[in-house]
Amino acid sequence: YSIAAGKLTYPGGKVVTYSGNRTVQQKEGGATPWVILDDIYEITGSASLQDSSVLATVAIKSALIRKIACNYVSKGSVELTVNSFKASIDYVTGDCDDKAVLTVGDKTKEITLPK
């Protein structure tokens, strides 16, 4: 999908704008339409949201790999920026696990993703 110059106006007059794009592409499993557990998808894209005081952006820096047989993203990285504050999450291993690396500023920590 792609959204350009999306605009939400609240009853009090506050305006929030949004733009973004996302591409989901099946990378494996297309030859077996009746077996979904072998399907693997690649997700790319970015988005931005802005109001009078906040600019937030999300960018998939390295394509997210999502295996249908797994509850978690297996690989890829996402960066979030809110005004000048940056954070990222990196799904490092490529395995089907609940681990990722979270970086906020200059601090990095392995985290366990919720179920």
N, C-alpha and C positions, 0 to 999 in steps of 0.2 A: 504494500500500500504506500501511498504518498499523500501527505497533507501539506498544503502550502498556505500560509497566512490564515490559519484557523483562529477564530476569535470567540471568546466567551465573555459576555457582559452580564455581571451580576445585577440584581435589582437595585442595589445601592449605587451602581455606576462603575464599580471596579471592573477593569478589563484585563483579561489574561489572553495572551496569544500563544499559539502552538504551531509548530511545523515539524515534520518528521517524515521518515521513510523507513520501511522495513521490507526486506526480501527474505522469503523462506524458500529454500530450494531442496528438493529431495535428492540426496546424494547416493543412497543405497536402498535396495529393497523394492525398487520399481518393477522389477521383473517377476515379483511374487505378490500380486495384488491381494491374495487371500491370506497372506502371512504378514501381519503388520509388525511383529516383533523384530523383524530384520530391517525395518525402516530406520534410516538415519537422515537427519535434516541439518542443513547449514543455515544459520540466521545471521544476517548482516543489517546494518542500518544505524540511524542516529535520530535524535529528536532534540528540540529545544522548547522551553516553556518560559514565558516572560510576563511579569507584571510590572508595576511601577517601581518596585524595589529589588526584585530578584530576577536573575537570569540563571536558569538551570539548563544544562545540556547533558545528554547521555549519548555516548558514542561506543559502538561495538568496535574495538580496536583490532581484535583478531576474531574471525568468524566463530560464532558459538556453534558447537556441535552437540546436537541433541539426539540421542538414541532412544527410540520409543521403548525399548526393553529396559531402560534405566530411568529412575526417578529424578535424576539430576542432569544438568548440563555437564558434558564430559570434557570439553575443551573450549578454549577461547578466553577473551578478556573484554571487560567493559569498563569505561571510564566515565565518572560522574563529576561534573563541575557545577558548583553553586556559587555564583559570583566569582570570587577568587579562590575558593576552597575546593581542593581536588581530592578525589578518592577513586580507587579502582578495585576491581575484583578479578582475579585470574583463576580460571579453572585449569589447573596446571597439568594434571597427570594424564588426562585422556582416558582414565579408567572410569568405571561406573561406581563412584564413591561420593560421600557427602562432604568432601574436603575442598577447600578453596583458599586462596591467599588474598587477604584484604590489606590494601595499602591506603592509609590516610596520612596525607602530608609525607613526612619522612619515616613514619612508623609502619612496619609490616608485621602481620600476624596470620598464621594458619587458623582458619575457622572451620567449624562444623556447621553445615547448612541444616536448616530445620527440615523436618519431614513434611 
